[in-house]
Amino acid sequence: MFARIFEMQPLPDGTYDVVVVDAEADEHDDVHIEVAVTLGPHIGRIVRLRKIHIDERRRSLRADDPYALLGIPGTLRVRDGSPVFHPETP
């Protein structure tokens, strides 16, 4: 999965434990999610991600049902200001 942060102050480069707290699809079928940081000095911070690409090989995550992402824990890795979200799913 990939996304861009579109918030005023992006997270510093690093690795963050997160959980998906909001998800929706727009008119172009792009999935937008919000994740909350669950550990560390940035705990509770909400990060908005957009243009999520869902790998169709992950059968538990479906692009046609963004609500299935709600509550999914994962890892957010930020490198050079660019985040990559990796859900923890089978």
N, C-alpha and C positions, 0 to 999 in steps of 0.2 A: 504494500500500500504506500501511497505517497501523498503528500499534501503540502500546502504552504500555510505558514502562520500569517494571519492578517489581524494582528492586534497592535496596539501602540508600542508596547515594550516587549519584544520577543524574548523567549527564554534564552539564557546563555547556552553555549554549546555544552552538551553533556547527554547523559542517559537518564530518563525519568520513568518511574512506574506511574501508570495512568489508568483511568477507567473511563469508558465512554458514558457521558451523561446526557447527550442529546444527539440526534441524527435525523436528517431529512434529505429528501431528493428534490432537486429543482426541476424546472420545466425542460432542462436539457438532459435529465437523468444523471447529473453529477450529484454525488453524495457528499453532503457537508456534515461534519461531526464536531462536537465539542468534547474535549477530554479534560478531566480534572487530575491534577498531580496528587498522588496519594502518599508519597513519602518524601522526606528531605526538606531542605530549607524553603522550597517553593510549594509546599503542601497546600492544597486547597485552590491553587491557581487554576483558572479555567483557560484553556487554549482552544481557539477556534481554528479548525482545519477545513480546507475546502478542496474540491476536486479530488476526492478519494477514489482511487482505482481499486476495485475489489477483484482479486484473483479468483476467477470462476472455479478453479480447482479446489478452492476451500469450500466444500459443500455446506459448511455450517454458516457461512456468510454469503448472503445473496444480495446482489445489486438491486433487485426489484423490491426488497423489503429492508429499507434502512433501519427500521425499528428493531430488527433482529440484532443490531449492533449494540443496543442499549445494555449497559451493565457489563460489557465485555472488558476485561482487564487487558492491559498490554504494556508495551514499552514504546516510549517516544524518544527517538534519538535525534538530537539536533547537532548538525555539523555545518560550520560556516553559515549559520543562520537558517539552514534548510532542514526541516523536520522530516522524519520518516516514522510512521506509525506501524508497529508490528503487533497485531492482536494475538492474544494467547488463546488459540483455538485448536481443537484436534484436527 
